[in-house]
Amino acid sequence: MRFIKSLFVVPVIAVFGAFAHANVIVPMPPQIDATAYILMDSASGHVIVEKNADERLPPASLTKLMTSYVAVHELELGNVTEDTLIPISVNAWRKGGSKMFVREGTQVPLIDILRGIIVQSGNDASVAVAEYFAGSEAAYAQWMNQYAQEFGLTNTNFVNTTGWPEDNHYSSARDMAILSRHVIYDHAQYYPLYAERHFEFNNIRQPNRNRLLWRDASVDGLKTGHTNEAGYCLAATAKQDDTRLIAVVFGARSDEARTRETQKLLGYGFRYFETHKVHEANEILQQSRVWLGVQESVDLMLEEDLFLTLPRGSRSGLVASIDTKPFIEAPIAAGQVLATLTIHRGEELLAQRDLVAKHAVESSGWFGRLWGRISLFFARLFQ
């Protein structure tokens, strides 16, 4: 699946106390020692737990999720290759904080620069990639903001590519979770970079700062961050069976705390929730009558897979309904919205999606339309 456009997220049900559904009781989530956090299912976008998830906070090196995203996107578009050489300026070489330890005046293959950003959290690598693609770090940051706007990250603004503390550089736990979904799904070929535990460059071998890669075999990403202003941050994702969860923590007290608190969130999610694919993209869910067309019916389908994240054992009792526009008239374009699919469990709305025409339907000839108009008049009259 590809999430280049803004994501549709299923209605949020924040879990702040025990609740029951279909005789399934889900306990209250663990207390998390962090300024803000969120636990989201990656496939459905369903939020299981959240606190201060929309608060604008300094993201530290979680910024580099977008820094690497933009560069990898250029790679997948074919504008560059893994072997494209990235020149290292004095500005990049001098950048403080965490480093890849590139050398001024050298050229480094893009794939190594990406590992320097993702695995080693190199500020120098982040500046170098920005200067190559956009001419300056500030220009690249504005490019990052264009992607943020495209993804619907309403509480995010980037001023630099590293997460270095600056006024007006901020993001939120929810925005970073949404960005994490894009990182996972949009560039699946390069997503395994986020699971690499070590990277050696310039004879210096550095570990990935995400300690969960060693503690939990189901974890395969994503990124850490730390500054005095931001505290300790972590965006992590793990997959068990068919369920992948994303946990984002802002403002933990220490490296150990961000690891521990994130693991609490993931453990809670996997223990008490699961995700199901309810319908597949392009699956025909209904045939609807068409008036004034060369065909008498049109197939209705979903444009994307439909996932639901539910408490374990509560899948029974789901009720789906389709609300179709009355008296559909040709011409109809392929992809035109003609109906709405809703899924409830009791009084709770779990999902609502547009159903679109699988194929185009052209108008009938003048005689067919004349006869059709007469038939349609009486159909409406006796409805």
Secondary structure, DSSP 8 states (H G I E B T S, - for coil): ----S-----------S-EEETTEEE-------SSEEEEEETTT--EEEEESTT--B--GGGGHHHHHHHHHHHHHHTSS-TT-EEE--HHHHH--SS-----TT-EEEHHHHHHHHHTS--HHHHHHHHHHHHSSHHHHHHHHHHHHHHTT-TT-B-SSSS----TT-BB-HHHHHHHHHHHHHHTTTTGGGGG--EEEETTEEEE-S-THHHH-TTEEEEEEEEETTTEEEEEEEEEETTEEEEEEEEEESSHHHHHHHHHHHHHHHHHHEEEEEEE-TT-EEEEEEEESBSSSEEEEE-SS-EEEEEETT--TTEEEEEEE-SSEES-B-TT-EEEEEEEEETTEEEEEEEEEESS-B-B--HHHHHHHHHHHHHHHHT-
